[in-house]
Amino acid sequence: MKRLILLFAVVVILIVTGGLTAQITAQGGELKIPGTIRQTNNPDASALDMTGWKAEQLFLAVGFILFNLIGIAVTIMAIFWFLNWQVKSVKAGRASQTAESSPVQTE
């Protein structure tokens, strides 16, 4: 069942990307997807329009921020894992010391 779902997801991705490729070639290499950032060559245009290089810089900035947030999250996860490991080892040491120091009852 999992293989079937994976196969279906791959087929859907291929269909969508094929459609986008066909749309790009049909429009002469210019992709116009509804809801995307509008681009213009006039830098004095509307605040909602962007020149090509500004759109590229925005894309790179968002990618850089996301990449760094993931790196920060992994670093924090590693620090907390190490600290938790230390706490577990100290608790295990205390438990073994308590077991050694308590008198053993024999019958």
Residue, then its C-alpha position, 0 to 999 in steps of 0.5 A: m500500500k505504501r509503495l502504491i501511495l509513493l508511486f501515485a505521489v511521484v506520478v502526480i509530481l511528474i504530471v504537474t512539472g510536465g504541465l508547468t514545462a509545457q506552459i513555459t514553452a508555450q509562452g515563449g519561456e515566460l511562466k505566468i502562474p496565478g498568485t506569483i510575484r509580478q515582474t516588470n523592467n520598470p523599477d518605478a512601477s507599483a509596489l506590488d511589481m518587482t524587477g527580475w533581479k529583485a525577485e531573485q534576491l527575494f527568493l535567495a533571501v528567503g532560501f537563506i533564512l530557511f536554510n539557517l533556521i533549519g541549521i539552528a534547529v539541528t544545532i539546538m536539537a544536538i545540544f539538548w540531546f547531549l544534555n539529556w544524555q548527561v542527565k540520564s547518565v547521572k541518574a543511572g549513576r546515582a541509582s547504581q550507587t544507591a543500590e550498592s550502598s543499601p544493605v542486602q537482605t539474605e534469608 
